[in-house]
Amino acid sequence: MLAESDKRMDRLENDGQYIKLKDVKKHDFFRLKENSKTVFMKQEYDRYCKAFDCVVYESSNLNVEDRHIKSSKLVYANFTY
């Protein structure tokens, strides 16, 4: 049985297109551009900022940062991480 994160990655690998951030499921991984090295994970919607909280994660040194991204932003959801 695949772990939940493996199922999410399988779903993303089969997608292969740019979609709006509001259509990405919570806790799924995405990139802002196809060739970008920065990986984000979608979190909660922040009503004050009118944007989603997204976590920037770099596996090389385990830095974690927050960033607010508007829900209408097109993001790329097909990559191997």
C-alpha positions, 0 to 999 in steps of 0.5 A: 500500500502506497503512503499518502505522500506517494499517492499525491506524487503519483497524481502530480506526475500524471498531471503534467500541466500548469494549473491555478493554485486554488486547484492544487490540493492542500499539502501537495507539492508544486513549483512556480515554473517548470524549470524552477528548483524551488519546491512549495507545499500548499498550506492554509488560505489566509483571509487577511492576505487573501492568499494561500500560505505556501511553504518553501522547502529545500531538501539540501539544508532543510530550510523552511520558509513561508510565502503568500501566493495568490490563488489565481497564480498558475503553478506547475504540478509535474516534477520528480522530487 
